Amino acid sequence: MNSGDCLLWVLYASLLALLPTVLVAIPALPIRWKRSLGFLLTVAFCLLLIVVGMHALASPALHASIPGPLTDLAWQFTLDPLSGFFLLVLGSVGFAASLHAIGYFHHGSQSKLKQVLLPYPVFVTAMVWVLLAANAYTFLVAWELMALSSTFLILVEGQDQRRQQAAYLYLLIAHIGALALFIAFALLSHGDLISNGNFQRMAQLSDSPIVANAVFGLTLLGFGAKLGLLPLHAWLPEAPPAAPSPVSALMSGAMLPVAVYGLLRIDWQILPAGAVWWGPLWLGLGLCSALFAVLYSALQTDMKRLLAYSSMENMGLILIALGLSRIFAEQALWS
């Protein structure tokens, strides 16, 4: 595969992966064909993500820009080793979850299949766009698509009160996080998301310690809400267990790592070297979240809730590692 074509292949394939949303609207197509073709397209797309992700690990960064709704507002994408690693994670989880979905929804009705195949490929594609986004506009649109599509997937198994409450709680916390990220990007771009919304441009402008500290706090809130960190963890033991098993796997195994990617992209690559308290704060939040999740997982009798708390614990451990990395980096800087 030509290095220069990798990014374009993924972008074109991400649009093709949305084809199942059209297939479900064709009345003449048998339900078994809709189910098989719909999920197999996602399986093939995830295989491509694995290949491209592995290729990107050892390749220089690639950039692409697609005209947007306004002249100065374009869809900008970048494929580099960081996004390549998380594409590899997303592709691996998405491949397994989508294969499982073919059998899981085997006995589903026409209406239930439509409820799944409309948001499911949008969810996967939105996560890919988040990982490839090179400006605030692309990132925020993809981030919102990811939240909305996963909310609809939570309600696939039914519209009972428990699932509705789980979906509303998830959507509320997701939008609290999205608002925090919007403010963070506005600060990084000096209030001009159109002209200064590119991530490379933001890195050049982020020279104020006050702004850097504010953005650090806002991104921790925004991405921490999606990670399920204390005290914004309330949705995690409710929403994934309410969703179908393939969707639960995608939310826990792919969506949470996408939030980790956001922390690494913004707080490590765009923000300058931070204050000495950044690392200890990450470390403390990670320790509290992991300990809380371990204690509560021991009390669970429902396997899905136990796995949700296990995911929360894993995210806490990752934040502990990031906090220690920040502390060690600061020590090396001052030594």
C-alpha positions in Angstrom: 0.0 0.0 0.0 1.4 3.4 -1.0 2.1 5.6 2.0 0.5 8.6 0.5 -2.7 6.7 -0.3 -3.3 5.4 3.2 -5.2 8.4 4.5 -7.3 8.7 1.4 -8.1 5.0 1.5 -9.4 5.3 5.1 -11.4 8.4 4.3 -13.1 6.9 1.2 -13.7 3.6 3.1 -15.2 5.5 6.0 -17.9 6.9 3.6 -18.4 3.4 2.1 -18.8 2.0 5.6 -21.9 4.1 5.9 -23.6 2.1 3.2 -25.6 -0.1 5.6 -27.6 3.0 6.6 -28.9 2.9 3.0 -29.3 -0.9 2.8 -31.8 -1.0 5.6 -34.1 1.4 3.6 -34.4 -1.0 0.7 -37.7 -3.0 1.2 -36.9 -5.6 -1.5 -33.7 -6.7 0.2 -34.1 -9.8 2.4 -33.4 -9.2 6.1 -30.6 -11.8 6.2 -28.8 -9.9 3.4 -29.2 -6.6 5.1 -27.8 -8.1 8.3 -24.9 -9.9 6.7 -23.9 -7.2 4.2 -24.3 -4.4 6.8 -22.0 -5.9 9.4 -19.6 -7.5 6.9 -18.9 -4.1 5.4 -18.0 -2.9 8.9 -15.8 -6.0 9.4 -14.0 -5.2 6.1 -13.6 -1.5 7.1 -12.1 -2.6 10.4 -9.6 -4.9 8.7 -8.5 -1.9 6.6 -8.1 0.1 9.8 -5.8 -2.6 11.2 -3.6 -2.6 8.1 -3.4 1.2 7.8 -2.8 1.5 11.6 0.1 -0.9 11.5 1.5 0.9 8.4 1.2 4.3 10.0 3.2 3.3 13.1 6.4 3.5 11.1 5.4 6.1 8.5 5.6 9.9 8.4 2.5 12.0 9.0 0.0 12.3 6.1 -2.4 15.2 5.7 -5.6 15.7 3.8 -8.1 18.5 3.5 -11.7 18.4 2.1 -13.7 21.6 1.4 -16.3 22.2 4.1 -19.5 24.2 4.3 -17.6 27.5 4.4 -14.6 28.7 2.4 -12.3 28.8 5.4 -13.9 25.9 7.2 -12.5 22.6 5.8 -12.5 19.0 7.0 -8.9 18.5 7.9 -7.3 15.1 8.6 -3.9 13.7 9.7 -2.6 10.2 9.9 0.5 9.8 12.1 1.9 7.1 14.4 -0.3 8.2 17.3 -3.6 8.1 15.3 -2.3 4.9 13.6 -1.9 3.1 17.0 -5.4 3.9 18.0 -6.8 3.0 14.6 -5.2 -0.4 15.2 -7.0 -0.7 18.5 -10.3 0.5 17.0 -10.0 -1.9 14.0 -9.2 -4.9 16.2 -12.2 -4.3 18.6 -14.5 -3.3 15.8 -13.6 -6.4 13.8 -14.4 -8.7 16.6 -17.6 -6.8 17.7 -19.0 -6.6 14.2 -18.4 -10.3 13.5 -20.2 -11.1 16.8 -23.0 -8.8 15.8 -23.9 -10.9 12.7 -24.9 -13.8 15.0 -26.1 -11.7 17.9 -28.8 -10.0 15.8 -29.7 -13.2 13.8 -33.2 -13.4 15.3 -33.8 -9.7 15.3 -36.8 -8.2 13.5 -36.8 -5.8 10.6 -37.4 -2.8 12.8 -34.7 -3.9 15.3 -32.2 -4.4 12.6 -33.0 -0.9 11.3 -32.4 0.5 14.7 -29.0 -1.1 14.8 -27.7 -0.6 11.2 -28.6 3.1 11.1 -26.4 4.3 14.0 -23.8 1.4 14.2 -21.7 2.3 11.1 -22.0 6.0 12.0 -20.6 5.2 15.5 -17.6 3.4 14.0 -17.0 6.0 11.3 -17.3 8.9 13.8 -14.6 7.3 16.0 -12.3 7.0 13.0 -12.8 10.7 12.1 -12.0 11.7 15.7 -8.7 9.8 15.5 -7.9 11.4 12.1 -9.2 15.0 12.8 -6.6 17.7 12.3 -8.7 20.7 13.3 -11.2 21.6 16.0 -14.1 21.7 13.6 -13.6 18.1 12.3 -12.9 16.8 15.8 -16.0 18.4 17.5 -18.3 17.3 14.7 -17.0 13.7 14.8 -17.1 13.7 18.6 -20.7 14.8 18.6 -21.6 12.1 16.0 -19.9 9.5 18.2 -22.0 10.6 21.2 -25.4 10.7 19.4 -25.0 7.5 17.4 -24.0 5.5 20.6 -26.9 7.0 22.4 -29.3 5.5 19.9 -27.5 2.2 20.1 -28.1 2.0 23.9 -31.8 2.0 23.2 -31.8 -0.8 20.6 -32.8 -3.6 23.1 -35.8 -1.7 24.3 -37.4 1.6 25.4 -37.9 0.7 29.1 -37.3 3.2 31.8 -33.9 1.7 32.8 -32.5 2.0 29.3 -34.0 5.5 28.8 -32.4 6.7 32.0 -29.1 5.2 31.0 -29.2 6.9 27.6 -30.2 10.3 29.0 -27.5 10.1 31.7 -24.9 9.1 29.1 -26.0 11.9 26.7 -26.0 14.5 29.5 -22.5 13.7 30.7 -21.2 13.4 27.1 -22.5 16.9 26.3 -20.9 18.4 29.5 -17.7 17.0 28.2 -18.3 18.3 24.7 -19.0 21.8 26.0 -15.7 21.7 28.0 -13.8 20.6 24.9 -15.4 23.4 22.8 -14.3 26.0 25.3 -10.8 24.4 25.4 -10.5 24.7 21.6 -11.8 28.2 21.7 -9.1 29.2 24.2 -6.4 27.4 22.2 -7.4 29.2 19.0 -7.7 32.6 20.7 -11.4 32.7 20.0 -11.0 32.1 16.2 -11.8 28.4 15.5 -12.1 29.0 11.8 -8.7 30.6 11.1 -6.7 29.1 14.1 -8.6 25.8 14.4 -5.9 23.6 13.0 -4.0 21.6 15.7 -0.6 22.7 14.4 -1.6 26.3 14.5 -3.0 25.8 18.0 0.3 24.4 19.2 2.0 27.6 17.9 -0.4 29.8 19.8 -0.5 28.0 23.1 2.3 29.9 24.9 0.4 31.4 27.8 0.7 29.4 31.1 -2.7 30.6 32.2 -4.4 29.5 29.0 -2.5 26.2 29.2 -3.7 25.5 32.7 -7.3 26.3 31.8 -7.2 24.1 28.7 -5.6 21.3 30.7 -8.5 21.4 33.2 -11.1 21.7 30.5 -9.7 18.7 28.5 -9.4 16.7 31.6 -13.1 17.4 32.2 -14.1 16.8 28.6 -12.1 13.6 28.0 -12.5 12.4 31.6 -16.3 12.5 31.1 -15.9 10.0 28.2 -13.3 8.0 30.1 -15.7 7.4 33.1 -13.3 8.9 35.6 -14.5 10.0 39.0 -16.7 11.9 39.5 -18.2 11.7 36.0 -18.3 7.9 36.0 -22.1 7.5 36.6 -22.9 6.7 33.0 -20.3 3.9 32.6 -22.0 1.2 34.8 -25.4 2.1 33.2 -25.0 2.8 29.5 -22.8 -0.1 28.2 -24.7 -2.8 30.1 -28.0 -1.4 28.7 -26.7 -1.7 25.1 -26.4 -4.9 23.0 -23.3 -6.9 23.6 -21.4 -5.8 20.4 -22.2 -2.2 21.2 -21.0 -2.6 24.8 -17.7 -4.0 23.4 -17.3 -1.1 21.1 -18.1 1.5 23.8 -15.7 -0.1 26.4 -13.0 -1.4 24.1 -12.9 1.4 21.4 -14.7 4.5 22.5 -12.9 4.8 25.9 -9.4 4.5 24.2 -10.5 7.2 21.7 -10.9 9.5 24.8 -7.3 8.5 25.9 -6.2 9.5 22.4 -7.8 12.9 22.9 -5.8 13.5 26.1 -2.6 12.5 24.4 -3.3 14.6 21.3 -4.2 17.8 23.1 -2.4 17.7 26.4 0.8 16.1 25.2 1.2 17.4 21.6 -0.6 20.7 21.5 -0.1 22.1 25.0 3.4 23.2 26.0 5.3 21.7 29.0 2.8 22.1 31.8 2.7 23.0 35.5 4.2 20.7 38.0 0.7 19.7 39.3 -0.5 18.3 36.0 1.1 14.9 36.6 0.1 14.5 40.2 -3.5 15.4 39.4 -3.6 12.8 36.6 -2.0 10.3 39.0 -4.5 11.1 41.8 -7.6 10.9 39.6 -6.3 7.6 38.1 -5.7 6.1 41.5 -9.1 7.1 42.9 -11.0 5.9 39.8 -9.1 2.6 39.7 -9.6 1.9 43.4 -13.3 2.9 43.2 -13.9 0.6 40.2 -12.1 -2.3 41.9 -14.2 -2.0 45.0 -17.5 -1.7 43.2 -16.7 -4.5 40.7 -16.3 -6.9 43.6 -20.0 -6.2 44.5 -21.5 -6.8 41.1 -23.6 -9.8 40.2 -24.4 -8.6 36.6 -21.5 -9.5 34.2 -22.0 -6.4 32.0 -21.9 -4.1 35.0 -18.8 -5.9 36.3 -17.1 -5.4 32.9 -18.1 -1.8 32.9 -16.4 -1.2 36.2 -13.4 -3.2 34.9 -13.2 -0.8 32.0 -13.3 2.1 34.5 -10.4 0.5 36.4 -8.4 0.1 33.2 -8.9 3.8 32.3 -7.8 4.7 35.8 -4.6 2.6 35.4 -3.9 4.3 32.0 -4.3 7.7 33.7 -1.9 6.6 36.4 0.7 5.8 33.7 0.1 9.1 32.0 0.5 10.9 35.3 3.7 9.2 36.2 5.0 9.9 32.7 4.2 13.6 33.2 5.9 13.6 36.6 9.0 11.8 35.2 9.1 14.3 32.2 9.0 17.2 34.6 11.7 15.8 36.7 13.9 15.3 33.6 13.1 18.9 32.6 14.1 20.4 35.9 17.2 18.2 36.5 
